Amino acid sequence: MNIGVNGTRDILDRTDRSLAPIPRNVEGAPKRTKHRWADPGQVGEFRWVPKTDLHIDGLYQREEVSRARVLGMAREWNWMLCGALCVSERGDGSLWVVYGGHRTRAVFYRDDITHVPCLIFKHVEVKNEAGAFVDEATKINSISVPARLKAAIVSEDPVAVATNTIIESNGYKATQSSGPFGFSAVGTLWRIVKKEHDMAKRVFGTCADMAGGGTIHGEVLGGLFLLATRVKDQADILTGKWLDRLTEVGMDTLSEEIRRKKVLVGRGGETIAAQAIMAVLNKRRRNPLEWV
């Protein structure tokens, strides 16, 4: 640590850590080579760009953003907080903001800002733009899961595509909030599709039938998936009398039973949800399911 003028402290350790540890008498190698770190790609070119030359692609980005947040940025604009927008220059020369959409919108509320700082990446395919948008949203900032799914689909992520196909084939649409045929527990479905696609597809279909266009509760979806996976050697609970029982009870009642179980045991999670659903299915049955 270096002490500077007025007691300032430089806490940045500038030690070169790029080389991997090596045995004696063996030639060194960079960590990025030895451990196969990702290729960082092109560096990008810095430019000050007229704000009117910028575009935002609704194919993979949110069409609706918080107007209050945009106005807040415009009202409190600070160049030290702006940074450079990440921009893709497509083959036709048009400039598309990959991330920095709120800042881009904000400058149109200010007459004293005509140009914005941009880091330009040339000839990037739309699917790669979308992939970068997903990475920025998950590794740097945070956006809603439905918005992330939309971008991941454009980036041709196979799990995201499969997840959306399951949602839409049951008449629902990925949304941020639940409503008629709106499905907001996208993260739960996305995760279980990655684990076991076919089972996730069947479970979601069952939940959609139970909900009948209403809310599909994420805890029911996740709990039912876990239970169906756990007891599949005992019974297929998505068919026959088991399915009849699920349909009879309904989505909202299962959600309420899960809530009661959580209060009773003092914790939540998909195991608790699965056990609550199992208790509902086992009621008045001679050969009950067993937790394995």
C-alpha positions as CSV (number, residue, x, y, z in Angstrom):
1,M,0.0,0.0,0.0
2,N,1.3,3.4,-1.0
3,I,0.5,6.6,1.0
4,G,0.0,9.6,-1.2
5,V,-0.8,13.2,-0.9
6,N,-3.3,14.2,1.8
7,G,-3.3,10.7,3.2
8,T,-4.7,9.0,0.1
9,R,-4.1,5.2,0.1
10,D,-3.5,3.2,-3.1
11,I,-4.9,-0.3,-2.3
12,L,-4.4,-1.7,-5.8
13,D,-2.0,-4.6,-5.8
14,R,-0.2,-4.5,-9.1
15,T,1.5,-7.8,-8.8
16,D,1.5,-9.8,-12.0
17,R,-0.6,-12.9,-11.4
18,S,-1.0,-14.0,-15.0
19,L,1.4,-16.9,-14.8
20,A,0.3,-20.3,-13.5
21,P,2.4,-21.9,-10.6
22,I,5.0,-24.2,-12.1
23,P,7.4,-26.8,-10.9
24,R,11.1,-25.9,-10.8
25,N,13.0,-26.0,-14.1
26,V,9.8,-26.0,-16.1
27,E,9.0,-23.2,-18.5
28,G,6.1,-21.0,-17.3
29,A,2.7,-20.7,-19.0
30,P,0.0,-18.0,-18.7
31,K,-3.0,-19.1,-16.6
32,R,-5.3,-18.3,-19.5
33,T,-3.5,-20.9,-21.6
34,K,-3.0,-23.6,-18.9
35,H,-6.6,-23.4,-17.6
36,R,-8.2,-22.7,-21.0
37,W,-9.7,-19.3,-20.0
38,A,-12.2,-17.8,-22.4
39,D,-11.0,-15.9,-25.5
40,P,-11.8,-12.2,-24.7
41,G,-12.6,-11.4,-28.3
42,Q,-12.1,-8.1,-30.0
43,V,-11.1,-5.2,-27.8
44,G,-13.5,-2.7,-29.3
45,E,-13.0,0.9,-30.5
46,F,-13.9,4.0,-28.5
47,R,-16.0,6.7,-30.2
48,W,-18.2,9.7,-29.3
49,V,-21.4,8.9,-31.1
50,P,-24.3,11.2,-31.9
51,K,-27.2,10.0,-29.7
52,T,-29.5,10.0,-32.7
53,D,-27.4,7.4,-34.5
54,L,-28.1,4.7,-31.8
55,H,-30.7,2.0,-31.9
56,I,-32.0,-0.6,-29.5
57,D,-33.1,-4.0,-30.8
58,G,-36.4,-5.1,-29.4
59,L,-35.8,-8.7,-30.6
60,Y,-33.8,-9.4,-27.5
61,Q,-34.1,-6.4,-25.3
62,R,-36.9,-5.2,-23.1
63,E,-39.5,-3.1,-24.9
64,E,-40.7,-1.6,-21.6
65,V,-38.3,-0.1,-19.1
66,S,-38.9,2.0,-16.0
67,R,-39.7,5.5,-17.1
68,A,-39.0,6.7,-13.6
69,R,-35.5,5.2,-13.7
70,V,-34.8,6.8,-17.0
71,L,-36.0,10.2,-15.9
72,G,-34.0,9.9,-12.7
73,M,-30.8,9.2,-14.7
74,A,-31.6,12.2,-17.0
75,R,-32.3,14.5,-14.0
76,E,-29.2,13.5,-12.1
77,W,-26.9,12.9,-15.0
78,N,-23.3,12.6,-14.0
79,W,-20.6,11.8,-16.6
80,M,-18.5,10.0,-14.0
81,L,-21.3,7.5,-13.6
82,C,-22.0,7.2,-17.3
83,G,-19.1,5.0,-18.5
84,A,-19.1,3.9,-22.1
85,L,-22.1,2.2,-23.8
86,C,-21.4,-1.2,-25.3
87,V,-22.4,-0.9,-29.0
88,S,-22.4,-3.3,-31.9
89,E,-21.7,-2.0,-35.4
90,R,-23.5,-4.2,-37.8
91,G,-22.6,-4.9,-41.4
92,D,-24.6,-2.0,-42.7
93,G,-22.9,0.4,-40.4
94,S,-25.8,0.9,-38.1
95,L,-25.1,1.1,-34.3
96,W,-27.0,-1.0,-31.8
97,V,-26.7,-0.6,-28.1
98,V,-26.0,-4.0,-26.5
99,Y,-26.2,-2.7,-22.9
100,G,-26.7,0.8,-21.6
101,G,-30.3,1.1,-22.8
102,H,-31.5,3.2,-19.8
103,R,-28.6,5.6,-20.3
104,T,-29.3,5.8,-24.0
105,R,-32.9,6.7,-23.4
106,A,-32.0,9.2,-20.7
107,V,-29.9,11.4,-22.9
108,F,-32.9,12.1,-25.1
109,Y,-34.4,14.0,-22.2
110,R,-31.3,16.3,-22.1
111,D,-30.8,19.1,-24.6
112,D,-27.2,19.6,-23.4
113,I,-26.1,16.1,-24.5
114,T,-25.7,15.4,-28.2
115,H,-23.0,12.7,-28.2
116,V,-22.4,9.7,-25.9
117,P,-19.2,7.7,-25.3
118,C,-19.4,4.2,-26.9
119,L,-17.2,1.2,-27.1
120,I,-17.9,-0.1,-30.6
121,F,-17.6,-3.8,-31.6
122,K,-17.7,-4.4,-35.3
123,H,-19.6,-7.0,-37.3
124,V,-21.1,-8.8,-34.3
125,E,-24.0,-11.2,-35.2
126,V,-27.3,-10.5,-33.5
127,K,-27.2,-13.8,-31.6
128,N,-23.8,-12.7,-30.2
129,E,-25.2,-9.3,-29.2
130,A,-28.0,-11.2,-27.4
131,G,-25.5,-13.5,-25.7
132,A,-23.5,-10.5,-24.4
133,F,-26.7,-8.9,-23.2
134,V,-27.5,-12.0,-21.2
135,D,-24.0,-12.2,-19.7
136,E,-24.1,-8.5,-18.7
137,A,-27.5,-9.0,-17.2
138,T,-26.5,-12.0,-15.1
139,K,-22.8,-11.5,-14.4
140,I,-22.7,-7.7,-14.0
141,N,-26.2,-6.4,-13.4
142,S,-29.6,-8.0,-12.9
143,I,-32.7,-8.0,-15.1
144,S,-35.8,-10.0,-14.7
145,V,-35.7,-13.7,-15.7
146,P,-38.3,-13.3,-18.5
147,A,-36.3,-10.6,-20.1
148,R,-33.2,-12.7,-19.7
149,L,-35.0,-15.6,-21.4
150,K,-36.0,-13.5,-24.3
151,A,-32.4,-12.5,-25.0
152,A,-31.1,-16.1,-24.4
153,I,-33.6,-17.3,-27.1
154,V,-32.1,-14.9,-29.6
155,S,-28.6,-16.0,-28.6
156,E,-29.8,-19.6,-29.5
157,D,-29.3,-21.0,-26.1
158,P,-30.9,-24.5,-26.4
159,V,-32.2,-24.7,-22.9
160,A,-33.8,-21.3,-23.1
161,V,-35.4,-22.2,-26.5
162,A,-36.8,-25.4,-25.0
163,T,-38.1,-23.6,-21.9
164,N,-40.0,-21.1,-24.0
165,T,-41.4,-23.8,-26.2
166,I,-42.8,-25.6,-23.2
167,I,-44.4,-22.4,-21.9
168,E,-46.0,-21.3,-25.2
169,S,-47.1,-24.8,-26.2
170,N,-49.3,-24.8,-23.1
171,G,-50.9,-21.4,-24.0
172,Y,-48.8,-19.3,-21.6
173,K,-46.3,-16.5,-22.1
174,A,-43.2,-15.7,-20.0
175,T,-44.0,-12.5,-18.1
176,Q,-42.6,-10.6,-15.1
177,S,-45.9,-10.8,-13.2
178,S,-48.6,-13.4,-13.1
179,G,-51.9,-12.8,-14.9
180,P,-54.2,-14.7,-17.3
181,F,-52.0,-17.1,-19.1
182,G,-48.9,-15.2,-17.8
183,F,-46.1,-17.3,-16.3
184,S,-43.6,-15.6,-14.0
185,A,-41.8,-18.5,-12.4
186,V,-39.6,-18.7,-15.5
187,G,-36.4,-19.3,-13.5
188,T,-37.8,-22.5,-11.9
189,L,-38.9,-24.0,-15.2
190,W,-35.6,-23.0,-16.9
191,R,-33.7,-24.8,-14.2
192,I,-35.7,-28.0,-14.2
193,V,-35.6,-28.1,-18.0
194,K,-31.8,-28.1,-17.8
195,K,-32.0,-31.0,-15.3
196,E,-34.5,-33.2,-17.2
197,H,-36.3,-31.8,-20.2
198,D,-38.9,-34.5,-20.7
199,M,-40.0,-34.6,-17.0
200,A,-40.1,-30.8,-16.9
201,K,-42.3,-30.7,-20.0
202,R,-44.8,-33.2,-18.5
203,V,-44.8,-31.4,-15.1
204,F,-45.4,-28.0,-16.6
205,G,-48.2,-29.4,-18.8
206,T,-49.9,-30.9,-15.7
207,C,-49.5,-27.6,-13.8
208,A,-51.0,-25.7,-16.8
209,D,-54.0,-28.0,-16.8
210,M,-54.5,-27.5,-13.1
211,A,-54.2,-23.8,-13.4
212,G,-56.5,-23.5,-16.4
213,G,-54.9,-20.2,-17.6
214,G,-54.5,-18.9,-14.0
215,T,-51.3,-18.6,-12.0
216,I,-48.8,-21.4,-12.1
217,H,-47.1,-21.2,-8.7
218,G,-43.3,-21.7,-9.0
219,E,-43.2,-23.7,-5.7
220,V,-45.8,-26.1,-7.0
221,L,-43.9,-26.5,-10.3
222,G,-40.6,-27.1,-8.6
223,G,-42.1,-29.4,-5.8
224,L,-44.0,-31.5,-8.3
225,F,-41.0,-31.9,-10.5
226,L,-38.9,-33.1,-7.6
227,L,-41.6,-35.4,-6.3
228,A,-42.2,-36.9,-9.7
229,T,-38.5,-37.5,-10.1
230,R,-38.1,-39.0,-6.7
231,V,-41.0,-41.5,-6.9
232,K,-41.0,-42.4,-10.6
233,D,-39.9,-46.0,-9.7
234,Q,-42.9,-46.3,-7.4
235,A,-45.6,-44.6,-9.6
236,D,-46.1,-42.2,-12.4
237,I,-47.9,-39.4,-10.5
238,L,-48.6,-37.5,-13.7
239,T,-51.1,-40.2,-14.9
240,G,-54.1,-42.1,-13.7
241,K,-55.6,-41.7,-10.3
242,W,-52.6,-39.7,-9.1
243,L,-53.3,-37.1,-11.9
244,D,-57.0,-37.2,-11.1
245,R,-56.2,-36.3,-7.5
246,L,-53.9,-33.5,-8.5
247,T,-56.6,-32.1,-10.8
248,E,-59.2,-32.4,-8.1
249,V,-57.1,-30.5,-5.5
250,G,-56.0,-27.8,-7.9
251,M,-53.1,-25.4,-8.2
252,D,-54.1,-22.9,-5.5
253,T,-54.8,-25.6,-2.9
254,L,-51.5,-27.2,-3.5
255,S,-49.8,-23.9,-3.0
256,E,-51.7,-23.4,0.3
257,E,-50.6,-26.8,1.5
258,I,-47.0,-26.0,0.7
259,R,-47.3,-22.8,2.7
260,R,-48.7,-24.6,5.7
261,K,-45.9,-27.2,5.5
262,K,-43.3,-24.4,5.4
263,V,-44.9,-22.8,8.5
264,L,-45.0,-26.1,10.3
265,V,-41.3,-27.1,9.7
266,G,-40.0,-23.5,9.8
267,R,-38.3,-23.6,6.4
268,G,-39.0,-23.8,2.7
269,G,-37.4,-25.1,-0.4
270,E,-38.4,-27.6,-3.1
271,T,-38.0,-30.7,-0.8
272,I,-40.6,-29.2,1.6
273,A,-42.9,-28.4,-1.3
274,A,-42.5,-31.9,-2.7
275,Q,-43.3,-33.5,0.7
276,A,-46.4,-31.3,1.0
277,I,-47.7,-32.4,-2.4
278,M,-46.9,-36.1,-1.5
279,A,-49.0,-35.7,1.7
280,V,-51.9,-34.5,-0.4
281,L,-51.6,-37.4,-2.8
282,N,-51.2,-40.0,0.0
283,K,-54.4,-38.9,1.8
284,R,-56.7,-42.0,2.3
285,R,-54.5,-44.2,0.1
286,R,-53.7,-47.8,1.1
287,N,-50.4,-47.8,-0.7
288,P,-48.9,-44.4,-0.1
289,L,-45.9,-43.0,-1.9
290,E,-42.7,-43.1,0.1
291,W,-40.0,-40.4,0.1
292,V,-36.8,-41.8,-1.3
